[in-house]
Amino acid sequence: MDELVTILGESALCAGLQPDEVERIAAASRVEHWGSGAVVMEEGADGPRVVVLLEGRVVVQKQDGSGVDHVLG
């Protein structure tokens, strides 16, 4: 968990937070690994979730009404 605290503490997401606040966020977090092409999050999915990408890259897509995927970022 120490590595996660360090990574989160250095991120823009946690800028301005006190070390104990970053530790609480890290304690409530989990590290997940996804393979190429995996769906990490879907629009309209239930539950509060924030994804912090530690390494790799992600493609953000949105499907239009006719089922065509459009890359947003």
Stockholm file with secondary structure:
# STOCKHOLM 1.0

chainA/1-73         MDELVTILGESALCAGLQPDEVERIAAASRVEHWGSGAVVMEEGADGPRVVVLLEGRVVVQKQDGSGVDHVLG
#=GR chainA/1-73 SS CHHHHHHHHTSGGGTTCCHHHHHHHHHTCCCCCCCTTCCCCCTTCSSCCCCCCCSSCCCCEEECTTSCEEECC
#=GC SS_cons        CHHHHHHHHTSGGGTTCCHHHHHHHHHTCCCCCCCTTCCCCCTTCSSCCCCCCCSSCCCCEEECTTSCEEECC
//
